[in-house]
Amino acid sequence: MEFLDFLVLGAKAGSDLPTLGDLKSWAKQVVEQAIYIVTIFVVCKFLIKMSIGKIVGIIALASALVFAVRNWSMVTGWGGALLKLL
């Protein structure tokens, strides 16, 4: 079975194979990069129009989104606590 894993996957079984934690980290990184790309595009669009207030608002929104992605368990905990208060 080990030979088949090496032949198909190109690695020894149990070593150098991706885990669920690696996949979760990769997905977080992709979402963060998507937020950054969209933010840069929108900021450039508003920079052409010289809308400084909108640029500051977009940057604040993007930083809040990146914080939420990086600290998802904390943000959902805040949401749960807020719902318990209501």
PDB file of N, CA, C and O in Angstrom:
ATOM      1  N   MET A   1       0.824  -1.197   0.000  1.00  0.00           N
ATOM      2  CA  MET A   1       0.000   0.000   0.000  1.00  0.00           C
ATOM      3  C   MET A   1       0.864   1.256   0.000  1.00  0.00           C
ATOM      4  O   MET A   1       0.516   2.265  -0.613  1.00  0.00           O
ATOM      5  N   GLU A   2       2.006   1.178   0.702  1.00  0.00           N
ATOM      6  CA  GLU A   2       2.899   2.327   0.757  1.00  0.00           C
ATOM      7  C   GLU A   2       3.457   2.641  -0.627  1.00  0.00           C
ATOM      8  O   GLU A   2       3.620   3.805  -0.993  1.00  0.00           O
ATOM      9  N   PHE A   3       3.749   1.587  -1.392  1.00  0.00           N
ATOM     10  CA  PHE A   3       4.258   1.800  -2.744  1.00  0.00           C
ATOM     11  C   PHE A   3       3.209   2.468  -3.622  1.00  0.00           C
ATOM     12  O   PHE A   3       3.537   3.336  -4.431  1.00  0.00           O
ATOM     13  N   LEU A   4       1.953   2.068  -3.468  1.00  0.00           N
ATOM     14  CA  LEU A   4       0.872   2.664  -4.253  1.00  0.00           C
ATOM     15  C   LEU A   4       0.698   4.144  -3.900  1.00  0.00           C
ATOM     16  O   LEU A   4       0.485   4.975  -4.783  1.00  0.00           O
ATOM     17  N   ASP A   5       0.789   4.473  -2.594  1.00  0.00           N
ATOM     18  CA  ASP A   5       0.713   5.873  -2.186  1.00  0.00           C
ATOM     19  C   ASP A   5       1.860   6.678  -2.795  1.00  0.00           C
ATOM     20  O   ASP A   5       1.664   7.794  -3.276  1.00  0.00           O
ATOM     21  N   PHE A   6       3.042   6.102  -2.767  1.00  0.00           N
ATOM     22  CA  PHE A   6       4.199   6.790  -3.333  1.00  0.00           C
ATOM     23  C   PHE A   6       4.041   6.973  -4.839  1.00  0.00           C
ATOM     24  O   PHE A   6       4.401   8.016  -5.386  1.00  0.00           O
ATOM     25  N   LEU A   7       3.503   5.959  -5.502  1.00  0.00           N
ATOM     26  CA  LEU A   7       3.345   6.004  -6.946  1.00  0.00           C
ATOM     27  C   LEU A   7       2.279   7.019  -7.355  1.00  0.00           C
ATOM     28  O   LEU A   7       2.482   7.785  -8.297  1.00  0.00           O
ATOM     29  N   VAL A   8       1.154   7.030  -6.657  1.00  0.00           N
ATOM     30  CA  VAL A   8       0.042   7.909  -7.021  1.00  0.00           C
ATOM     31  C   VAL A   8       0.274   9.332  -6.521  1.00  0.00           C
ATOM     32  O   VAL A   8       0.109  10.294  -7.271  1.00  0.00           O
ATOM     33  N   LEU A   9       0.659   9.461  -5.251  1.00  0.00           N
ATOM     34  CA  LEU A   9       0.766  10.776  -4.644  1.00  0.00           C
ATOM     35  C   LEU A   9       2.160  11.379  -4.745  1.00  0.00           C
ATOM     36  O   LEU A   9       2.323  12.587  -4.570  1.00  0.00           O
ATOM     37  N   GLY A  10       3.133  10.582  -5.016  1.00  0.00           N
ATOM     38  CA  GLY A  10       4.484  11.089  -5.116  1.00  0.00           C
ATOM     39  C   GLY A  10       5.113  11.372  -3.774  1.00  0.00           C
ATOM     40  O   GLY A  10       6.065  12.151  -3.705  1.00  0.00           O
ATOM     41  N   ALA A  11       4.628  10.778  -2.713  1.00  0.00           N
ATOM     42  CA  ALA A  11       5.173  11.007  -1.375  1.00  0.00           C
ATOM     43  C   ALA A  11       4.941   9.772  -0.529  1.00  0.00           C
ATOM     44  O   ALA A  11       4.099   8.932  -0.849  1.00  0.00           O
ATOM     45  N   LYS A  12       5.692   9.672   0.548  1.00  0.00           N
ATOM     46  CA  LYS A  12       5.467   8.578   1.482  1.00  0.00           C
ATOM     47  C   LYS A  12       4.163   8.812   2.221  1.00  0.00           C
ATOM     48  O   LYS A  12       3.778   9.955   2.471  1.00  0.00           O
ATOM     49  N   ALA A  13       3.495   7.748   2.565  1.00  0.00           N
ATOM     50  CA  ALA A  13       2.242   7.867   3.303  1.00  0.00           C
ATOM     51  C   ALA A  13       2.532   8.464   4.676  1.00  0.00           C
ATOM     52  O   ALA A  13       3.419   7.999   5.392  1.00  0.00           O
ATOM     53  N   GLY A  14       1.783   9.488   5.029  1.00  0.00           N
ATOM     54  CA  GLY A  14       1.927  10.096   6.335  1.00  0.00           C
ATOM     55  C   GLY A  14       2.905  11.254   6.384  1.00  0.00           C
ATOM     56  O   GLY A  14       2.945  11.978   7.378  1.00  0.00           O
ATOM     57  N   SER A  15       3.686  11.447   5.348  1.00  0.00           N
ATOM     58  CA  SER A  15       4.623  12.567   5.357  1.00  0.00           C
ATOM     59  C   SER A  15       4.429  13.389   4.082  1.00  0.00           C
ATOM     60  O   SER A  15       4.186  12.843   3.005  1.00  0.00           O
ATOM     61  N   ASP A  16       4.538  14.670   4.220  1.00  0.00           N
ATOM     62  CA  ASP A  16       4.436  15.613   3.101  1.00  0.00           C
ATOM     63  C   ASP A  16       3.063  15.631   2.443  1.00  0.00           C
ATOM     64  O   ASP A  16       2.915  16.192   1.357  1.00  0.00           O
ATOM     65  N   LEU A  17       2.070  15.040   3.065  1.00  0.00           N
ATOM     66  CA  LEU A  17       0.728  15.107   2.515  1.00  0.00           C
ATOM     67  C   LEU A  17      -0.019  16.258   3.193  1.00  0.00           C
ATOM     68  O   LEU A  17       0.169  16.492   4.387  1.00  0.00           O
ATOM     69  N   PRO A  18      -0.855  16.972   2.456  1.00  0.00           N
ATOM     70  CA  PRO A  18      -1.569  18.090   3.067  1.00  0.00           C
ATOM     71  C   PRO A  18      -2.583  17.614   4.098  1.00  0.00           C
ATOM     72  O   PRO A  18      -3.192  16.554   3.950  1.00  0.00           O
ATOM     73  N   THR A  19      -2.751  18.408   5.134  1.00  0.00           N
ATOM     74  CA  THR A  19      -3.720  18.097   6.166  1.00  0.00           C
ATOM     75  C   THR A  19      -4.868  19.094   6.076  1.00  0.00           C
ATOM     76  O   THR A  19      -4.832  20.030   5.277  1.00  0.00           O
ATOM     77  N   LEU A  20      -5.879  18.881   6.898  1.00  0.00           N
ATOM     78  CA  LEU A  20      -7.017  19.783   6.899  1.00  0.00           C
ATOM     79  C   LEU A  20      -6.614  21.174   7.366  1.00  0.00           C
ATOM     80  O   LEU A  20      -7.146  22.169   6.874  1.00  0.00           O
ATOM     81  N   GLY A  21      -5.685  21.254   8.306  1.00  0.00           N
ATOM     82  CA  GLY A  21      -5.197  22.545   8.779  1.00  0.00           C
ATOM     83  C   GLY A  21      -4.502  23.328   7.678  1.00  0.00           C
ATOM     84  O   GLY A  21      -4.661  24.544   7.575  1.00  0.00           O
ATOM     85  N   ASP A  22      -3.722  22.620   6.845  1.00  0.00           N
ATOM     86  CA  ASP A  22      -3.058  23.279   5.723  1.00  0.00           C
ATOM     87  C   ASP A  22      -4.076  23.806   4.723  1.00  0.00           C
ATOM     88  O   ASP A  22      -3.918  24.905   4.192  1.00  0.00           O
ATOM     89  N   LEU A  23      -5.115  23.028   4.466  1.00  0.00           N
ATOM     90  CA  LEU A  23      -6.149  23.449   3.526  1.00  0.00           C
ATOM     91  C   LEU A  23      -6.915  24.654   4.057  1.00  0.00           C
ATOM     92  O   LEU A  23      -7.243  25.567   3.299  1.00  0.00           O
ATOM     93  N   LYS A  24      -7.201  24.660   5.354  1.00  0.00           N
ATOM     94  CA  LYS A  24      -7.897  25.782   5.974  1.00  0.00           C
ATOM     95  C   LYS A  24      -7.045  27.050   5.905  1.00  0.00           C
ATOM     96  O   LYS A  24      -7.557  28.130   5.613  1.00  0.00           O
ATOM     97  N   SER A  25      -5.764  26.918   6.171  1.00  0.00           N
ATOM     98  CA  SER A  25      -4.847  28.053   6.099  1.00  0.00           C
ATOM     99  C   SER A  25      -4.761  28.582   4.675  1.00  0.00           C
ATOM    100  O   SER A  25      -4.746  29.795   4.461  1.00  0.00           O
ATOM    101  N   TRP A  26      -4.705  27.687   3.710  1.00  0.00           N
ATOM    102  CA  TRP A  26      -4.639  28.096   2.313  1.00  0.00           C
ATOM    103  C   TRP A  26      -5.910  28.833   1.901  1.00  0.00           C
ATOM    104  O   TRP A  26      -5.838  29.837   1.194  1.00  0.00           O
ATOM    105  N   ALA A  27      -7.078  28.344   2.337  1.00  0.00           N
ATOM    106  CA  ALA A  27      -8.343  28.988   1.989  1.00  0.00           C
ATOM    107  C   ALA A  27      -8.428  30.385   2.602  1.00  0.00           C
ATOM    108  O   ALA A  27      -8.906  31.317   1.955  1.00  0.00           O
ATOM    109  N   LYS A  28      -7.966  30.536   3.850  1.00  0.00           N
ATOM    110  CA  LYS A  28      -7.945  31.860   4.473  1.00  0.00           C
ATOM    111  C   LYS A  28      -7.071  32.822   3.688  1.00  0.00           C
ATOM    112  O   LYS A  28      -7.431  33.982   3.484  1.00  0.00           O
ATOM    113  N   GLN A  29      -5.928  32.334   3.254  1.00  0.00           N
ATOM    114  CA  GLN A  29      -5.004  33.174   2.515  1.00  0.00           C
ATOM    115  C   GLN A  29      -5.601  33.603   1.174  1.00  0.00           C
ATOM    116  O   GLN A  29      -5.411  34.743   0.751  1.00  0.00           O
ATOM    117  N   VAL A  30      -6.312  32.711   0.512  1.00  0.00           N
ATOM    118  CA  VAL A  30      -6.937  33.041  -0.766  1.00  0.00           C
ATOM    119  C   VAL A  30      -8.028  34.089  -0.575  1.00  0.00           C
ATOM    120  O   VAL A  30      -8.143  35.016  -1.377  1.00  0.00           O
ATOM    121  N   VAL A  31      -8.830  33.952   0.479  1.00  0.00           N
ATOM    122  CA  VAL A  31      -9.886  34.933   0.753  1.00  0.00           C
ATOM    123  C   VAL A  31      -9.278  36.293   1.066  1.00  0.00           C
ATOM    124  O   VAL A  31      -9.771  37.314   0.587  1.00  0.00           O
ATOM    125  N   GLU A  32      -8.213  36.320   1.864  1.00  0.00           N
ATOM    126  CA  GLU A  32      -7.545  37.590   2.176  1.00  0.00           C
ATOM    127  C   GLU A  32      -7.003  38.248   0.915  1.00  0.00           C
ATOM    128  O   GLU A  32      -7.148  39.457   0.735  1.00  0.00           O
ATOM    129  N   GLN A  33      -6.390  37.476   0.054  1.00  0.00           N
ATOM    130  CA  GLN A  33      -5.843  38.036  -1.177  1.00  0.00           C
ATOM    131  C   GLN A  33      -6.941  38.560  -2.089  1.00  0.00           C
ATOM    132  O   GLN A  33      -6.750  39.573  -2.761  1.00  0.00           O
ATOM    133  N   ALA A  34      -8.090  37.889  -2.124  1.00  0.00           N
ATOM    134  CA  ALA A  34      -9.217  38.375  -2.918  1.00  0.00           C
ATOM    135  C   ALA A  34      -9.714  39.713  -2.376  1.00  0.00           C
ATOM    136  O   ALA A  34     -10.034  40.620  -3.143  1.00  0.00           O
ATOM    137  N   ILE A  35      -9.776  39.831  -1.038  1.00  0.00           N
ATOM    138  CA  ILE A  35     -10.192  41.101  -0.429  1.00  0.00           C
ATOM    139  C   ILE A  35      -9.208  42.200  -0.798  1.00  0.00           C
ATOM    140  O   ILE A  35      -9.619  43.309  -1.140  1.00  0.00           O
ATOM    141  N   TYR A  36      -7.912  41.905  -0.734  1.00  0.00           N
ATOM    142  CA  TYR A  36      -6.901  42.897  -1.079  1.00  0.00           C
ATOM    143  C   TYR A  36      -7.007  43.334  -2.539  1.00  0.00           C
ATOM    144  O   TYR A  36      -6.901  44.523  -2.842  1.00  0.00           O
ATOM    145  N   ILE A  37      -7.214  42.380  -3.437  1.00  0.00           N
ATOM    146  CA  ILE A  37      -7.291  42.709  -4.868  1.00  0.00           C
ATOM    147  C   ILE A  37      -8.501  43.590  -5.160  1.00  0.00           C
ATOM    148  O   ILE A  37      -8.390  44.580  -5.884  1.00  0.00           O
ATOM    149  N   VAL A  38      -9.654  43.234  -4.601  1.00  0.00           N
ATOM    150  CA  VAL A  38     -10.863  44.042  -4.821  1.00  0.00           C
ATOM    151  C   VAL A  38     -10.681  45.426  -4.214  1.00  0.00           C
ATOM    152  O   VAL A  38     -11.105  46.419  -4.804  1.00  0.00           O
ATOM    153  N   THR A  39     -10.057  45.504  -3.044  1.00  0.00           N
ATOM    154  CA  THR A  39      -9.831  46.796  -2.400  1.00  0.00           C
ATOM    155  C   THR A  39      -8.925  47.684  -3.242  1.00  0.00           C
ATOM    156  O   THR A  39      -9.209  48.869  -3.414  1.00  0.00           O
ATOM    157  N   ILE A  40      -7.853  47.133  -3.763  1.00  0.00           N
ATOM    158  CA  ILE A  40      -6.950  47.918  -4.601  1.00  0.00           C
ATOM    159  C   ILE A  40      -7.665  48.426  -5.834  1.00  0.00           C
ATOM    160  O   ILE A  40      -7.480  49.577  -6.228  1.00  0.00           O
ATOM    161  N   PHE A  41      -8.480  47.583  -6.450  1.00  0.00           N
ATOM    162  CA  PHE A  41      -9.230  48.003  -7.636  1.00  0.00           C
ATOM    163  C   PHE A  41     -10.176  49.164  -7.314  1.00  0.00           C
ATOM    164  O   PHE A  41     -10.217  50.159  -8.038  1.00  0.00           O
ATOM    165  N   VAL A  42     -10.933  49.029  -6.225  1.00  0.00           N
ATOM    166  CA  VAL A  42     -11.907  50.068  -5.865  1.00  0.00           C
ATOM    167  C   VAL A  42     -11.205  51.356  -5.446  1.00  0.00           C
ATOM    168  O   VAL A  42     -11.661  52.449  -5.783  1.00  0.00           O
ATOM    169  N   VAL A  43     -10.090  51.233  -4.709  1.00  0.00           N
ATOM    170  CA  VAL A  43      -9.346  52.425  -4.311  1.00  0.00           C
ATOM    171  C   VAL A  43      -8.797  53.148  -5.532  1.00  0.00           C
ATOM    172  O   VAL A  43      -8.842  54.377  -5.588  1.00  0.00           O
ATOM    173  N   CYS A  44      -8.286  52.419  -6.501  1.00  0.00           N
ATOM    174  CA  CYS A  44      -7.791  53.054  -7.736  1.00  0.00           C
ATOM    175  C   CYS A  44      -8.927  53.760  -8.474  1.00  0.00           C
ATOM    176  O   CYS A  44      -8.742  54.846  -9.022  1.00  0.00           O
ATOM    177  N   LYS A  45     -10.088  53.139  -8.480  1.00  0.00           N
ATOM    178  CA  LYS A  45     -11.250  53.754  -9.135  1.00  0.00           C
ATOM    179  C   LYS A  45     -11.623  55.066  -8.455  1.00  0.00           C
ATOM    180  O   LYS A  45     -11.889  56.061  -9.129  1.00  0.00           O
ATOM    181  N   PHE A  46     -11.644  55.073  -7.104  1.00  0.00           N
ATOM    182  CA  PHE A  46     -11.988  56.289  -6.379  1.00  0.00           C
ATOM    183  C   PHE A  46     -10.843  57.302  -6.392  1.00  0.00           C
ATOM    184  O   PHE A  46     -11.080  58.500  -6.241  1.00  0.00           O
ATOM    185  N   LEU A  47      -9.613  56.838  -6.571  1.00  0.00           N
ATOM    186  CA  LEU A  47      -8.478  57.748  -6.651  1.00  0.00           C
ATOM    187  C   LEU A  47      -8.551  58.588  -7.919  1.00  0.00           C
ATOM    188  O   LEU A  47      -8.169  59.758  -7.922  1.00  0.00           O
ATOM    189  N   ILE A  48      -9.039  57.992  -8.980  1.00  0.00           N
ATOM    190  CA  ILE A  48      -9.205  58.728 -10.232  1.00  0.00           C
ATOM    191  C   ILE A  48     -10.241  59.835 -10.060  1.00  0.00           C
ATOM    192  O   ILE A  48     -10.087  60.930 -10.602  1.00  0.00           O
ATOM    193  N   LYS A  49     -11.293  59.543  -9.303  1.00  0.00           N
ATOM    194  CA  LYS A  49     -12.350  60.532  -9.062  1.00  0.00           C
ATOM    195  C   LYS A  49     -12.020  61.476  -7.914  1.00  0.00           C
ATOM    196  O   LYS A  49     -12.774  62.411  -7.647  1.00  0.00           O
ATOM    197  N   MET A  50     -10.883  61.238  -7.220  1.00  0.00           N
ATOM    198  CA  MET A  50     -10.437  62.054  -6.088  1.00  0.00           C
ATOM    199  C   MET A  50     -11.460  62.057  -4.948  1.00  0.00           C
ATOM    200  O   MET A  50     -11.720  63.100  -4.348  1.00  0.00           O
ATOM    201  N   SER A  51     -12.034  60.898  -4.653  1.00  0.00           N
ATOM    202  CA  SER A  51     -12.979  60.750  -3.547  1.00  0.00           C
ATOM    203  C   SER A  51     -12.232  60.197  -2.335  1.00  0.00           C
ATOM    204  O   SER A  51     -12.208  58.988  -2.106  1.00  0.00           O
ATOM    205  N   ILE A  52     -11.629  61.090  -1.570  1.00  0.00           N
ATOM    206  CA  ILE A  52     -10.781  60.684  -0.459  1.00  0.00           C
ATOM    207  C   ILE A  52     -11.598  60.002   0.644  1.00  0.00           C
ATOM    208  O   ILE A  52     -11.142  59.019   1.229  1.00  0.00           O
ATOM    209  N   GLY A  53     -12.789  60.508   0.931  1.00  0.00           N
ATOM    210  CA  GLY A  53     -13.633  59.912   1.966  1.00  0.00           C
ATOM    211  C   GLY A  53     -14.021  58.482   1.636  1.00  0.00           C
ATOM    212  O   GLY A  53     -14.046  57.622   2.517  1.00  0.00           O
ATOM    213  N   LYS A  54     -14.322  58.227   0.374  1.00  0.00           N
ATOM    214  CA  LYS A  54     -14.668  56.864  -0.044  1.00  0.00           C
ATOM    215  C   LYS A  54     -13.460  55.940   0.032  1.00  0.00           C
ATOM    216  O   LYS A  54     -13.601  54.761   0.356  1.00  0.00           O
ATOM    217  N   ILE A  55     -12.279  56.464  -0.264  1.00  0.00           N
ATOM    218  CA  ILE A  55     -11.054  55.658  -0.183  1.00  0.00           C
ATOM    219  C   ILE A  55     -10.816  55.228   1.262  1.00  0.00           C
ATOM    220  O   ILE A  55     -10.513  54.066   1.531  1.00  0.00           O
ATOM    221  N   VAL A  56     -10.958  56.183   2.192  1.00  0.00           N
ATOM    222  CA  VAL A  56     -10.762  55.861   3.602  1.00  0.00           C
ATOM    223  C   VAL A  56     -11.804  54.846   4.063  1.00  0.00           C
ATOM    224  O   VAL A  56     -11.478  53.930   4.818  1.00  0.00           O
ATOM    225  N   GLY A  57     -13.045  54.995   3.625  1.00  0.00           N
ATOM    226  CA  GLY A  57     -14.100  54.055   3.987  1.00  0.00           C
ATOM    227  C   GLY A  57     -13.843  52.654   3.456  1.00  0.00           C
ATOM    228  O   GLY A  57     -14.059  51.671   4.166  1.00  0.00           O
ATOM    229  N   ILE A  58     -13.386  52.555   2.219  1.00  0.00           N
ATOM    230  CA  ILE A  58     -13.098  51.245   1.623  1.00  0.00           C
ATOM    231  C   ILE A  58     -11.932  50.571   2.349  1.00  0.00           C
ATOM    232  O   ILE A  58     -11.962  49.364   2.588  1.00  0.00           O
ATOM    233  N   ILE A  59     -10.912  51.347   2.697  1.00  0.00           N
ATOM    234  CA  ILE A  59      -9.769  50.764   3.408  1.00  0.00           C
ATOM    235  C   ILE A  59     -10.191  50.285   4.796  1.00  0.00           C
ATOM    236  O   ILE A  59      -9.746  49.230   5.249  1.00  0.00           O
ATOM    237  N   ALA A  60     -11.048  51.055   5.477  1.00  0.00           N
ATOM    238  CA  ALA A  60     -11.540  50.633   6.791  1.00  0.00           C
ATOM    239  C   ALA A  60     -12.381  49.361   6.676  1.00  0.00           C
ATOM    240  O   ALA A  60     -12.253  48.457   7.501  1.00  0.00           O
ATOM    241  N   LEU A  61     -13.235  49.291   5.662  1.00  0.00           N
ATOM    242  CA  LEU A  61     -14.048  48.092   5.448  1.00  0.00           C
ATOM    243  C   LEU A  61     -13.188  46.880   5.131  1.00  0.00           C
ATOM    244  O   LEU A  61     -13.435  45.788   5.641  1.00  0.00           O
ATOM    245  N   ALA A  62     -12.181  47.071   4.292  1.00  0.00           N
ATOM    246  CA  ALA A  62     -11.305  45.958   3.928  1.00  0.00           C
ATOM    247  C   ALA A  62     -10.520  45.464   5.145  1.00  0.00           C
ATOM    248  O   ALA A  62     -10.338  44.260   5.323  1.00  0.00           O
ATOM    249  N   SER A  63     -10.058  46.392   5.975  1.00  0.00           N
ATOM    250  CA  SER A  63      -9.308  45.954   7.163  1.00  0.00           C
ATOM    251  C   SER A  63     -10.224  45.214   8.133  1.00  0.00           C
ATOM    252  O   SER A  63      -9.785  44.264   8.782  1.00  0.00           O
ATOM    253  N   ALA A  64     -11.478  45.624   8.245  1.00  0.00           N
ATOM    254  CA  ALA A  64     -12.427  44.901   9.099  1.00  0.00           C
ATOM    255  C   ALA A  64     -12.700  43.501   8.543  1.00  0.00           C
ATOM    256  O   ALA A  64     -12.805  42.542   9.309  1.00  0.00           O
ATOM    257  N   LEU A  65     -12.815  43.379   7.237  1.00  0.00           N
ATOM    258  CA  LEU A  65     -13.044  42.067   6.621  1.00  0.00           C
ATOM    259  C   LEU A  65     -11.846  41.138   6.812  1.00  0.00           C
ATOM    260  O   LEU A  65     -12.020  39.954   7.103  1.00  0.00           O
ATOM    261  N   VAL A  66     -10.646  41.662   6.651  1.00  0.00           N
ATOM    262  CA  VAL A  66      -9.450  40.841   6.842  1.00  0.00           C
ATOM    263  C   VAL A  66      -9.335  40.414   8.307  1.00  0.00           C
ATOM    264  O   VAL A  66      -8.957  39.278   8.593  1.00  0.00           O
ATOM    265  N   PHE A  67      -9.661  41.319   9.236  1.00  0.00           N
ATOM    266  CA  PHE A  67      -9.657  40.952  10.655  1.00  0.00           C
ATOM    267  C   PHE A  67     -10.660  39.831  10.917  1.00  0.00           C
ATOM    268  O   PHE A  67     -10.367  38.896  11.662  1.00  0.00           O
ATOM    269  N   ALA A  68     -11.845  39.925  10.304  1.00  0.00           N
ATOM    270  CA  ALA A  68     -12.866  38.903  10.507  1.00  0.00           C
ATOM    271  C   ALA A  68     -12.421  37.553   9.942  1.00  0.00           C
ATOM    272  O   ALA A  68     -12.704  36.509  10.529  1.00  0.00           O
ATOM    273  N   VAL A  69     -11.733  37.577   8.819  1.00  0.00           N
ATOM    274  CA  VAL A  69     -11.261  36.325   8.224  1.00  0.00           C
ATOM    275  C   VAL A  69     -10.170  35.704   9.087  1.00  0.00           C
ATOM    276  O   VAL A  69     -10.173  34.493   9.312  1.00  0.00           O
ATOM    277  N   ARG A  70      -9.246  36.513   9.568  1.00  0.00           N
ATOM    278  CA  ARG A  70      -8.131  35.990  10.371  1.00  0.00           C
ATOM    279  C   ARG A  70      -8.579  35.526  11.755  1.00  0.00           C
ATOM    280  O   ARG A  70      -7.995  34.595  12.310  1.00  0.00           O
ATOM    281  N   ASN A  71      -9.600  36.158  12.316  1.00  0.00           N
ATOM    282  CA  ASN A  71     -10.058  35.849  13.674  1.00  0.00           C
ATOM    283  C   ASN A  71     -11.521  35.402  13.654  1.00  0.00           C
ATOM    284  O   ASN A  71     -12.347  35.939  14.392  1.00  0.00           O
ATOM    285  N   TRP A  72     -11.833  34.432  12.821  1.00  0.00           N
ATOM    286  CA  TRP A  72     -13.213  34.019  12.607  1.00  0.00           C
ATOM    287  C   TRP A  72     -13.874  33.521  13.885  1.00  0.00           C
ATOM    288  O   TRP A  72     -15.028  33.857  14.150  1.00  0.00           O
ATOM    289  N   SER A  73     -13.174  32.734  14.675  1.00  0.00           N
ATOM    290  CA  SER A  73     -13.784  32.193  15.895  1.00  0.00           C
ATOM    291  C   SER A  73     -14.093  33.309  16.890  1.00  0.00           C
ATOM    292  O   SER A  73     -15.107  33.244  17.585  1.00  0.00           O
ATOM    293  N   MET A  74     -13.243  34.327  16.971  1.00  0.00           N
ATOM    294  CA  MET A  74     -13.496  35.448  17.868  1.00  0.00           C
ATOM    295  C   MET A  74     -14.722  36.244  17.415  1.00  0.00           C
ATOM    296  O   MET A  74     -15.556  36.631  18.233  1.00  0.00           O
ATOM    297  N   VAL A  75     -14.823  36.481  16.117  1.00  0.00           N
ATOM    298  CA  VAL A  75     -15.942  37.261  15.581  1.00  0.00           C
ATOM    299  C   VAL A  75     -17.262  36.518  15.763  1.00  0.00           C
ATOM    300  O   VAL A  75     -18.273  37.126  16.113  1.00  0.00           O
ATOM    301  N   THR A  76     -17.258  35.209  15.530  1.00  0.00           N
ATOM    302  CA  THR A  76     -18.494  34.445  15.738  1.00  0.00           C
ATOM    303  C   THR A  76     -18.850  34.376  17.217  1.00  0.00           C
ATOM    304  O   THR A  76     -20.027  34.330  17.573  1.00  0.00           O
ATOM    305  N   GLY A  77     -17.830  34.369  18.083  1.00  0.00           N
ATOM    306  CA  GLY A  77     -18.093  34.420  19.525  1.00  0.00           C
ATOM    307  C   GLY A  77     -18.756  35.728  19.930  1.00  0.00           C
ATOM    308  O   GLY A  77     -19.664  35.744  20.761  1.00  0.00           O
ATOM    309  N   TRP A  78     -18.293  36.832  19.330  1.00  0.00           N
ATOM    310  CA  TRP A  78     -18.917  38.134  19.590  1.00  0.00           C
ATOM    311  C   TRP A  78     -20.364  38.133  19.118  1.00  0.00           C
ATOM    312  O   TRP A  78     -21.246  38.658  19.798  1.00  0.00           O
ATOM    313  N   GLY A  79     -20.606  37.536  17.941  1.00  0.00           N
ATOM    314  CA  GLY A  79     -21.967  37.465  17.421  1.00  0.00           C
ATOM    315  C   GLY A  79     -22.883  36.643  18.318  1.00  0.00           C
ATOM    316  O   GLY A  79     -24.031  37.015  18.560  1.00  0.00           O
ATOM    317  N   GLY A  80     -22.364  35.527  18.804  1.00  0.00           N
ATOM    318  CA  GLY A  80     -23.154  34.688  19.710  1.00  0.00           C
ATOM    319  C   GLY A  80     -23.459  35.396  21.022  1.00  0.00           C
ATOM    320  O   GLY A  80     -24.567  35.291  21.547  1.00  0.00           O
ATOM    321  N   ALA A  81     -22.461  36.126  21.555  1.00  0.00           N
ATOM    322  CA  ALA A  81     -22.677  36.886  22.801  1.00  0.00           C
ATOM    323  C   ALA A  81     -23.699  37.999  22.599  1.00  0.00           C
ATOM    324  O   ALA A  81     -24.518  38.273  23.476  1.00  0.00           O
ATOM    325  N   LEU A  82     -23.639  38.634  21.432  1.00  0.00           N
ATOM    326  CA  LEU A  82     -24.604  39.695  21.129  1.00  0.00           C
ATOM    327  C   LEU A  82     -26.011  39.133  21.012  1.00  0.00           C
ATOM    328  O   LEU A  82     -26.964  39.762  21.472  1.00  0.00           O
ATOM    329  N   LEU A  83     -26.161  37.967  20.409  1.00  0.00           N
ATOM    330  CA  LEU A  83     -27.473  37.366  20.297  1.00  0.00           C
ATOM    331  C   LEU A  83     -28.029  36.925  21.654  1.00  0.00           C
ATOM    332  O   LEU A  83     -29.238  36.969  21.883  1.00  0.00           O
ATOM    333  N   LYS A  84     -27.129  36.498  22.553  1.00  0.00           N
ATOM    334  CA  LYS A  84     -27.590  36.126  23.894  1.00  0.00           C
ATOM    335  C   LYS A  84     -28.095  37.337  24.664  1.00  0.00           C
ATOM    336  O   LYS A  84     -29.002  37.218  25.488  1.00  0.00           O
ATOM    337  N   LEU A  85     -27.506  38.510  24.398  1.00  0.00           N
ATOM    338  CA  LEU A  85     -27.953  39.736  25.055  1.00  0.00           C
ATOM    339  C   LEU A  85     -29.355  40.145  24.578  1.00  0.00           C
ATOM    340  O   LEU A  85     -30.130  40.723  25.340  1.00  0.00           O
ATOM    341  N   LEU A  86     -29.665  39.849  23.346  1.00  0.00           N
ATOM    342  CA  LEU A  86     -30.956  40.221  22.783  1.00  0.00           C
ATOM    343  C   LEU A  86     -31.975  39.210  23.231  1.00  0.00           C
ATOM    344  O   LEU A  86     -33.149  39.318  22.876  1.00  0.00           O
TER     345      LEU A  86
END
